[in-house]
Structure formats: structure tokens, C-alpha cells
Amino acid sequence: MGLHTRPATNIVRILQHAKCSVQFTYKKTTINAKSILSILTLAVPKNGKLIVVIDGDGAEDILPKLMRVLESPLEDISVL
């Protein structure tokens, strides 16, 4: 099973006003991380290797917020 709905929602909320582009790549599939449907269909399993590419204005502010969501156990994630 891939990323659950709650962390995917938190990721999209973090990125909704970001000016930078954010892409996730798993295996050979790359998606726009601002799309919840794309995140959910990427189907990254627990401990799967996800490549995150952040480019543009505000990238340095977005990275720690994304890492917090991606590295947190499901039960520790709250709405940001």
C-alpha cells in the first residue's frame, strides 16, 4: 500500500501555496507532488525509496516541512 491519505493531504497542504515545483519519483514514475491523486497513485510502500526534487523560490523552506511529514510514523502526523 502507498502513502496514506492523511500524509498525502498534509503534503498537498504544505505545497498548495509554494512557488517552487516539487516532484516525487518512485521507481521510474515521476509525479507533481502538488496533486493528491498523483501522490496516492504513486503507491510508494513503507520504507520505499522516494526521490524528492524541489526547484524554485522557497525550496529551502519547503524541504524541512516535507521531510517532517515523510519521516513521521502515520500516528504522529497532524495537520500542519
C-alpha positions as CSV (number, residue, x, y, z in Angstrom):
1,M,0.0,0.0,0.0
2,G,1.3,3.5,-0.8
3,L,1.3,6.7,1.2
4,H,-1.9,7.0,3.2
5,T,-4.5,9.8,2.6
6,R,-3.6,11.8,5.7
7,P,0.1,12.3,4.9
8,A,-0.7,12.9,1.3
9,T,-3.2,15.6,2.3
10,N,-0.6,17.2,4.5
11,I,1.9,17.2,1.7
12,V,-0.5,18.9,-0.6
13,R,-1.4,21.5,2.0
14,I,2.3,22.3,2.5
15,L,2.7,22.7,-1.2
16,Q,-0.5,24.4,-2.2
17,H,0.9,28.0,-1.9
18,A,4.5,27.1,-2.7
19,K,6.0,28.8,-5.7
20,C,8.6,26.1,-6.3
21,S,7.9,22.9,-8.2
22,V,8.1,19.7,-6.3
23,Q,8.3,16.2,-7.9
24,F,8.3,12.8,-6.4
25,T,9.9,9.9,-8.2
26,Y,9.4,6.2,-7.3
27,K,10.9,3.6,-9.4
28,K,10.6,5.2,-12.9
29,T,7.5,7.2,-12.3
30,T,7.7,10.9,-11.6
31,I,4.7,12.9,-10.4
32,N,3.8,16.5,-9.5
33,A,3.7,16.4,-5.7
34,K,1.1,19.2,-5.5
35,S,-1.5,16.6,-6.7
36,I,-3.0,14.4,-4.0
37,L,-4.3,11.9,-6.7
38,S,-0.8,11.7,-8.2
39,I,0.7,11.1,-4.7
40,L,-1.8,8.3,-3.9
41,T,-1.4,6.6,-7.2
42,L,2.4,6.6,-7.0
43,A,1.9,3.8,-4.4
44,V,5.2,4.2,-2.5
45,P,5.3,1.4,0.1
46,K,6.6,1.9,3.6
47,N,10.4,2.3,3.5
48,G,10.3,2.7,-0.3
49,K,12.9,4.9,-1.8
50,L,11.3,8.2,-2.8
51,I,13.3,10.8,-4.8
52,V,12.2,14.3,-4.0
53,V,13.1,17.2,-6.3
54,I,12.3,20.7,-5.2
55,D,13.2,23.6,-7.6
56,G,12.5,27.3,-7.4
57,D,11.6,30.1,-5.0
58,G,11.1,28.8,-1.4
59,A,12.7,25.4,-1.9
60,E,14.8,25.7,1.2
61,D,11.6,26.4,3.3
62,I,9.6,23.5,1.8
63,L,12.2,20.7,2.3
64,P,12.1,20.5,6.1
65,K,8.3,20.6,6.2
66,L,8.1,17.8,3.6
67,M,10.7,15.7,5.5
68,R,8.7,16.0,8.7
69,V,5.6,14.5,7.0
70,L,7.6,11.9,5.1
71,E,9.6,10.7,8.0
72,S,6.8,10.7,10.6
73,P,5.0,7.5,11.6
74,L,1.4,7.6,10.5
75,E,0.1,8.0,14.0
76,D,2.4,11.0,14.7
77,I,1.2,13.1,11.7
78,S,-1.0,16.0,12.4
79,V,-2.4,18.7,10.1
80,L,0.2,21.3,9.6
